[in-house]
Amino acid sequence: FEHAKNLNITCFSTPFDENAVDMLDVLNCPVFKIASFEITDLPLIQYIIKKNKPIIVSTGMASLNEIDDVVKLFKKNKFNKYMLLYCVSGYPTPVEDVRLSNIDLLRKKYNCEVGLSDHSIGNQIASLSILKSASLIEKHFIIKRNINSPDSSFSMLPEDLKNLRNLVDLSWKLNKKADFTRKKSEK
């Protein structure tokens, strides 16, 4: 957290129990992320809600009924600082398994911001999610390919992150709202 602060990077984490929530709160974690396999741990999510910080909920392992339960919990607590992350829990996720239209489905059904937790190889899926108005993109990141970790084979490298940023910026420009009016200089 200190290193990220020195680099002016927002750092947050995924707690898996109340002790971790409290530790992250002491570290001034500005956002809590709920991993998709924790989406059914409603007591943990209730505990996190009490911290009154934004919550990002990954949906990769969840059914619509389980997502319903979490959203109902937020509404019951009058808590509106949450976002859903559409996710396919495939590591790596084959392109043919990604259904970016689910971003629209989640946004329409729950009337909230929706992002993408992307485990596909490359940057195409993540950058295309902007055209579906994804509000946030999550990708796994690794400093060097030779670091051995469970997700190193599909994690992006520093140069991939720079490329993703460029593609996302282009996608934002392409996704501007329609405007058929012309400026005087264009006539």
N, C-alpha and C positions, 0 to 999 in steps of 0.2 A: 504494500500500500504506500509506503514511504517512497520507494523508487518510482512508482507510477505518479505520485504527486509531484516529485521533482521533474518528471518529464511532461507534466501537465496532461496526464492521461487519466480518465475516469476509470477507476478500478472497482469492481464489485465481485461478489462471489455467490456460490450456492451453498447454503447451510443444509445439513441433514438432520440436525437435532436442535433443541433449544439452547444448549451450551454454545453451539456454533453460531447461532443467531446472536446471542449476547456478546460473544467474542467479536463478531463482525461489527456489531453496534459500537463497541468500544473503539474499534478501528475507524469509526466514522464511515462505514460502508454506506454509500448513498442510495443503493438499490439492492434488493434481494432477488435472486433468481431461484425459481422452483424448477428442479429437474423433472422431466416428464414422469419418471417412475416414482416421484414423491407427490404427484398431483392428488393422490388419494389420502395423503396424510393431512387431513383437514385440521386436526389439533395443532400441528406444526404451522400450517398456513395461518390459522387463527392467531397464534403466538406472534408470527411475523407481522400480521396486520396491526397489532398493538404498537409496533415500532413506528408506525405512520410514515413509512418510506415507500417509494414506488416498488412494485413487485412485477417481475417478468415471469410468466408461466409458460414453460415448454409443454407442448401437447403430443409429442411423438409417440408415447406409449399409452395415451389416453383415449378412451371412447368419448363420444359426444355426451353421454350421460355423466361421465366423470368431469368433463369440462363444465357441464351444466352445474354440477355440485359446487365447483370452485367459484364460478361466477355468482351463484346464489349466495354463497358465503360472503363474497365481496359486497353484494347488494344488501344483505342482511346487516352488515356492519357499516353501511353507507360509505364504503371505501371505493373510490373511483380512480385510484392511482395504480392501475394495473394495465398490463399489455399481455396479449397471448402471442406465443411464437408457434407458427405452423412448423411442424417438424416431421420428417420420416426417420424413424430410428433404424436406419440401415447404415452400416459403417464399413466401407463407404456406401452411399446411396446411389444405386444405378439411376441414370437419367430417366429411364422409362417408369420408375416408381415415383417420381416427383409429380405432384399435381398442384401446380401453382394456383389453380382456380380455388383450392381450399382456403387460400388467404381471403378471397372474396367471401366465401361461405362463412368463415369464422367472423369476419368483420360485420357481415349482414346479420348473422344470428345473434351475436353478442353485443353489437353496437359499441365496439371498442377498437383501439389500435391493435394491429396485428403485424408481426414481423416474421422473419424466416430464420430458423435454425437449420443451416445447410451443411450436410455431411457429404455432399457430392464432391467429386474431384474436379478441380478447376473453378473458374469464377463465373462461368456463363449463367448457371442457375441463379446464383445470388444476385448478379446484376440484373437479370431479367425479372426478378421478384419486385424490383422497383416499379416496373411497368404494371404490376398488380397492386401498386401502392403500399408495398411493405414498408413499415415504419422503422424497422431495425433489421440488421443482418448479423447473425452470429455464425462465425466460422472458427474451426479449430486452427490454432497457430503454433508453429514450432520454429525455433531459431535455426536449427540445422537438421537436415534430413537424417543424419546418422544417430540422432538421439533416439534411444529405444523406449518407446512408450506405446500403450495400446492404440493410440490414435495417430501415431507418427506417419503412417502410410497415407493418410488422407488429409493431413494437416497442411495448411498453406505455409510457405516460406516468406521471408520479408519481401522479396521481389513480387511474390504473388499478391501480397497485401497492397503494395503500391499499385499494381495493375488493377486490383479489385476497386480501389478508391477511384481510379480514373474511369473505369467502366460504370461505377455507381453514379459518378458525377454526370457522365454522358446520359445515363438512363434518366436521371432527374430532369435534365434539360429536355429530353424527348417526351417526358411524361407531364409536361406542363399542361394546364387546363386549356381547352380549346379556346381560341380567340380569333374570330374571323374579321375583327376590325383592323383596319390598316392605319398606320401612322401617315401623316401628311407626306413625309419624305419617301414613303413606299408607293404613293399614287403616281 
